Amino acid sequence: MLNVLFICLVSCFIIYIGKRVWKKGNTNFIAGYGKVFTPKDEKQLAKGIGLIIMLFGFESMIFPILSLFFEGIGFYYGLLVVLNFFAIFGLMIKDQVQGKS
């Protein structure tokens, strides 16, 4: 039970980080920023990445609690983590294709 409480606290921190990314509108934490990857609409990209980080925080909070009641739920959590990863790359590709209008 103490492990679940610790994971919930870490999840709250992840949600806080996502909210800061959303509000700050800055994506300079992306690897290769300014050299390999230069965002065209950084504010919109930061909002999307911040939202995905916050969703990851909520998922990280909900799944350990659900694991107390259901067996074998870790596969679905892993699947959502992979989907979050691809969603961030999708946002980066969308930013490069669309750009500012």
N, C-alpha and C positions, 0 to 999 in steps of 0.2 A: 504494500500500500504506500509505503514511503517512496518507492521508486516512481509510482504514478504521480505523486505530488511533486517530485523533483522534475519529472518530464513536463508537467503542466506549467511549472514556473519557467522552464526553458522555453516552452511554447509561447508563453506570454511575452518573453523577451524577443522571440522571433517575430511575433505580431507587431511589437513596438518598432523593431528594425524596419519591417515592411511599411509601417505608417510613416516613418522618417524618410524612407526612400520616396514614397508617394508625395509627401509634402515638400521635400527639398527639391525634387525635380532634377536631380543630378545622377548621372549613371557612370561616373568616372571609375567606379569599382569594377567595371567589366574588364576582363583581361584583354590586353591589346588596344585599350582605349586611346584614340588619337593616332595610333600607328597602323593597326590593322582594321580597327572598327571605329568609325566616326558616325555617331547618330545624326540623322537629319532632323528629327523632331524629338529632341531629348526629353522635353516635358511629358509628352504623351508616352514615350517609352518608359520613363520612370514611373508614371502612374500604373502602367500595365505590369511592370516588374514588381512594384510595391504591392499591388493587389495579389499577385501570385505568391509572393513571400508571405503575406498575411493569410492567404488560404492554406499555405503549407503549415503555418503556425496553428491554425484551427484544426487541421487534419492531425497534426502531431499531438494536439490536446485531446481530441475525441477518440482516436483509435486506441490509446492505452486504456482509457476508461472502458471502452467497449470490449477490450480483450479480457477484462475481468469477468464478463458475462458470456462471451462467445469464444469458441476455440477456432484456430486457424484463420484469424482475421488479418494476420501479418502480410499475407500475400496481397490482399487488397490495398493495404497501406503502401506496400512497395510499388504496386501498380500506379497508385496516385502520385507517388514521388517521381516516377519515371514520366508520367504525363505532365507534371509540373515542369520538369526539366525540358521536355520538348516544347511546352507552351512558351517558355522564356526564349528558346531559340526561334520559335515561330514569330514572336513579337519582334525579335531583332531582324529577322528576314523581312517582315512586313514594314518595318521602319526603313529599311534600305530600298525596298521596292516603291513604296508610296512617297515617302519624304514629305516635305512641307507643301501644302497646296495653297 
